[in-house]
């Protein structure tokens, strides 16, 4: 079961990255061209937030029950885990940064529901989603990183 969830977690990353890029692009165009904040803009933000929250739930389960999560940190000992790049990445860095990114996505989505001018909605969602995307890109265990060595792109 864990392997299936890990594959789902890895696949869902691509969905989130694509949705984030689309949402950022639409917000940027809306911000620079002075376009109205449409229902399509709201839906992209909603789908991004829903995908991110599903990803968070799967990730939390992996963190609690998986081989690189909190269970192993307590088995190894916190001092030793912090000196190991892989344990530190999965046990602390990855989850912390992803929770921050998902919080930013959620805040960005909340901004789109406020009764403020469309230009302000575009500007705020652009910045919240862009910062979240940067944090996500830095926190993903890419195959070229030490923590992602031996793992594929999907």
Residue pairs with C-beta under 8 A, 6 or more apart in sequence:
2 62
2 65
2 66
2 67
5 58
5 61
5 62
6 62
6 66
7 154
8 58
9 55
9 58
9 59
9 62
10 151
10 152
10 154
11 154
12 51
12 54
12 55
12 58
13 55
13 136
13 140
14 154
15 51
16 48
16 51
16 52
16 55
16 136
17 133
17 136
17 137
19 44
19 47
19 48
19 51
20 48
20 105
20 129
20 132
20 133
20 136
21 133
22 44
23 41
23 44
23 45
23 48
23 108
23 125
23 129
24 126
24 129
24 130
24 133
26 40
26 41
26 44
27 41
27 122
27 123
27 125
27 126
27 129
28 122
28 126
29 35
30 36
30 37
30 41
30 118
30 119
30 121
30 122
31 119
31 122
31 123
31 126
34 119
35 118
35 122
36 118
37 112
37 118
37 121
37 122
41 112
41 121
41 122
41 125
42 112
42 113
45 108
45 109
45 112
45 125
45 129
46 109
48 105
48 109
48 129
49 105
49 106
49 109
52 101
52 102
52 105
52 106
53 102
53 106
55 98
55 102
56 98
56 99
56 102
59 95
59 98
60 95
62 68
62 69
63 69
63 70
63 90
63 91
63 95
64 70
64 71
65 71
68 86
68 87
68 90
68 91
69 90
69 91
70 91
72 81
72 87
72 91
73 81
73 87
73 91
76 84
76 87
80 87
81 87
81 88
81 91
82 88
82 92
85 146
85 147
86 146
86 147
89 141
89 145
89 146
89 147
90 141
90 147
93 139
94 139
94 141
94 147
97 135
97 136
97 138
97 139
98 135
98 136
98 139
100 135
101 132
101 133
101 135
101 136
101 139
102 132
104 128
104 129
104 131
104 132
104 135
105 128
105 129
105 132
107 128
108 124
108 125
108 127
108 128
108 129
108 132
109 125
111 121
111 124
111 125
111 128
112 121
112 125
114 121
140 148
141 147
141 148
141 151
142 148
143 149
143 150
143 151
143 152
143 153
